[in-house]
Amino acid sequence: MVERSQRTVRDLRRANRRAVLQQLYSDGPMSRQELGPATGLSSGSVSNVVTELADDGLLEEAGVVESDGGRPRTLLRVAPASGALIGVDVGETRVRVELFDLAMTELARSELPLTHHGYDVNLIVRHIADGIATVLRESAAAPGSLLGVGVGVPGILDRGGPGGAVIHGQTIGWDAVPLEALLCEAVELPDGVGFFLSNGAKALGQAEMWFGGGRGAEDAAIVLLGSGVGACLVTDGIIDGGACDSAGEWGHLTVSVRGRRCRCGARGCLEAYTGAEALLQRWQEAGGRLPADAGEEAGVTALLAAACPPDDGTAADPVARSVLDETAEYLGAGISDLINLFSPERVLIGGWAGLQLGPYLLPAVRAYATAYSLAHPAGRVTIDLGSLGPDAVTVGAATLPLADFFANGGRRGAPARTPGERVAVPAGRRAPAGRPRSG
């Protein structure tokens, strides 16, 4: 028996609006004539959708181009001021909150520091609430323009319960923390505006795939190297999600049987050899000296200064160099697992520690990753640093409500998809005007 399609006229209209919005966002500005072939819609459908979206204030003119023998064609783009997005990065050293327009241009930011006791959930919720209030106040953004708040957090997100995302963060002492419910209780958002939670490594990966070094790739692995280690995997242009959002917990693969104790409690995890916290512990155990009261970022800076001194005649510290060399080998070996298992086109290394250590470690990491990988997948992969800098997680978190807004055809309201489900990466190669373009 043939099943009847359940799609309604309303569903079709929403899909057409989504197609035009996503095409203009990822590959715009474009003319109406270009939108037809790009979206597969008829010229009549394009005209109707463009008129609707313009009437809703979502599209604006972006200049004209001459056409061969005809009238000049008006270019269209998604209007940056037609909405606002908030991205939150719950990191190891701070909670960063940023407000963006739809072109992902930063409008305001707030950063609140965390101490080594900073993963108290009540403190995190207060920091997020204070940060949201700060960026809305400083930007003078109209509350009605806000499309949603995306939050990148460490750990595994379980979305199976009725109260929203619950966080299992073994390395930070979180056991089934109902973070989404706590945020909804602490932060008063406009009607129809919600929170979208994701693993921080996945938020980083989504940012790099939408706006950074991953653009144009179908298969990629984006590594977050901070206090801990994580990775986001992209297969056939899809960032995986689902009921449990964990980014694969790549940092807890075993790389040394009966090896160092990881902060998760197991032995021999990749994170126990490559995370910034473990890196500084290994340096101290080998005789290295951290500056008094130095945090992790200052500690990594001191380690790099000892291992790679300026060209002023100062001798490199052989202990620090040895620790960095060992870190590069373990990181390269861990990346080789990603290469052998998933055969990505690109591997990108980000996170605050990744960006800080990367310029010094990247050549050795590439060499070790190649040496530990099978020849065929190793021959097709490139390994580079991420291109978006330290705010990549907040950018990626902000794209979570943006993706939902597009899925809804540019209409505010109930989510059109379950947060955390598989998200398609925009197919175009042009970044919106507010974001840097990858090389």
C-alpha positions, 0 to 999 in steps of 0.5 A, spaced: 500 500 500 502 506 498 503 511 503 500 518 502 505 524 503 503 528 510 506 534 507 501 540 508 501 546 504 504 550 510 510 545 510 512 546 503 512 553 504 516 553 510 521 548 506 521 553 500 523 559 505 528 555 509 531 553 502 532 561 500 534 563 507 540 558 507 542 559 500 542 566 501 546 565 508 551 560 505 552 563 498 549 570 498 548 575 496 544 572 490 539 575 485 532 572 484 535 569 477 540 565 481 536 563 486 532 558 482 537 554 480 541 554 486 535 552 490 531 548 485 525 552 486 521 555 480 521 562 478 514 563 481 516 560 487 522 564 488 518 570 487 513 569 492 518 566 497 523 573 496 517 577 497 514 574 503 521 574 507 522 581 505 515 583 508 518 579 514 524 584 514 529 578 513 531 580 506 534 586 504 538 589 497 545 588 497 547 592 490 546 590 483 549 587 478 549 588 470 546 582 466 548 580 459 543 585 454 538 585 460 536 589 466 541 590 472 539 584 477 538 586 484 542 582 489 539 580 496 542 577 502 539 575 509 538 582 513 544 582 519 539 586 523 533 582 522 535 578 529 540 577 534 543 571 537 547 569 543 552 564 544 555 562 551 562 558 552 562 554 559 570 553 558 575 551 563 577 558 565 571 563 564 564 563 562 564 567 555 557 570 553 557 574 546 551 577 542 551 577 535 547 579 529 545 574 523 551 576 520 555 573 526 558 580 527 559 581 535 555 586 538 557 585 545 560 580 550 561 578 557 567 574 560 566 572 567 572 568 570 572 561 573 577 558 578 579 551 579 573 550 583 569 554 578 564 548 576 559 549 581 553 549 577 550 554 581 556 559 579 555 557 572 548 558 572 549 565 575 555 567 570 550 565 564 544 569 567 549 575 568 552 575 562 546 574 558 543 580 562 550 584 560 550 583 553 543 585 552 543 591 556 550 594 553 547 592 546 541 595 547 538 590 543 530 589 542 528 583 546 524 581 541 529 580 536 533 575 540 532 568 536 535 564 542 541 562 546 546 557 544 550 554 550 556 550 549 558 545 555 563 540 557 561 533 558 555 528 555 548 531 554 542 527 555 536 529 552 531 524 554 528 527 559 522 532 559 526 537 563 531 538 557 538 537 557 541 534 563 549 534 563 554 528 565 560 531 566 565 526 569 571 530 569 568 536 572 564 532 577 557 533 574 552 527 574 546 528 571 546 536 572 539 539 569 542 545 566 537 547 561 531 547 567 536 551 571 537 556 566 530 556 564 528 558 571 534 563 572 533 567 566 527 570 563 527 570 556 522 572 551 516 568 549 518 563 544 525 564 545 529 558 548 536 555 550 540 550 545 545 546 549 551 542 545 557 539 547 563 545 547 567 541 542 561 540 537 559 547 538 567 549 536 566 544 530 560 547 527 563 554 527 569 551 523 564 548 518 560 554 517 565 559 517 572 557 518 577 552 516 572 546 515 568 550 509 567 546 503 569 539 506 564 533 507 568 529 512 572 533 517 574 532 524 575 538 529 579 537 535 578 542 541 584 542 545 583 545 552 584 543 559 581 537 556 580 534 549 574 533 545 573 532 537 567 533 533 566 529 527 562 531 520 560 525 515 557 527 509 556 534 511 552 532 517 554 534 524 552 528 528 547 529 534 542 525 537 539 524 544 546 523 547 550 529 545 558 527 547 562 529 540 564 522 541 569 523 547 575 522 543 579 525 549 578 518 553 580 513 548 586 509 551 592 510 548 597 507 554 594 501 557 596 502 565 598 509 563 597 515 567 591 516 571 586 521 567 581 526 571 576 522 569 578 516 573 581 511 568 588 510 566 591 511 559 586 516 556 589 521 551 587 527 555 591 525 560 597 526 555 595 532 551 590 536 555 593 542 558 592 540 565 595 534 564 601 537 560 602 542 566 602 536 571 607 532 567 612 538 566 612 539 574 613 532 575 619 532 570 622 538 574 619 544 571 617 550 575 610 554 574 610 561 576 606 562 582 599 562 582 599 561 575 593 559 572 593 554 566 593 559 560 599 562 564 602 556 565 602 554 558 605 560 556 611 559 561 612 552 558 612 554 551 617 560 553 622 555 556 621 550 551 622 555 545 625 561 548 626 568 543 632 568 539 636 572 544 641 567 546 637 563 551 638 556 551 631 552 550 629 548 557 630 540 554 625 538 560 620 543 557 622 541 550 621 533 551 614 534 554 612 538 548 615 533 544 611 527 547 605 531 547 605 532 540 606 524 539 600 523 543 596 528 539 598 525 533 597 518 535 590 520 537 589 524 530 591 518 527 585 514 530 580 519 527 584 518 520 584 511 520 577 510 523 573 516 519 578 518 513 576 525 514 579 530 508 581 535 514 583 535 521 582 542 524 585 543 531 582 549 536 581 550 543 585 555 547 590 551 548 590 548 541 591 555 538 596 557 543 600 550 542 599 549 535 604 553 532 609 550 536 607 543 535 603 542 528 609 540 524 611 534 529 603 533 530 602 532 522 609 527 522 606 523 528 599 522 525 602 520 518 607 515 521 601 512 525 596 512 520 594 507 514 597 510 508 591 511 504 587 515 509 593 519 511 594 521 504 588 525 503 587 529 509 590 535 511 591 537 518 591 545 520 589 550 526 582 552 526 581 559 523 576 562 528 580 564 534 578 563 541 571 565 540 569 559 536 565 556 541 561 562 542 560 563 535 558 555 534 553 555 540 550 561 537 549 558 530 544 552 534 538 557 534 540 560 528 539 553 525 533 552 528 530 559 525 532 557 518 529 550 519 522 554 521 523 557 515 525 564 518 519 564 523 519 564 531 516 559 535 516 552 537 523 549 535 522 545 528 527 540 530 530 537 536 536 540 539 542 536 538 539 532 532 543 531 525 545 538 523 547 539 515 553 544 514 551 550 509 553 548 502 556 555 500 563 557 501 562 564 502 562 566 510 557 572 512 560 579 512 561 579 519 565 572 520 572 571 517 573 567 511 578 561 512 584 561 507 
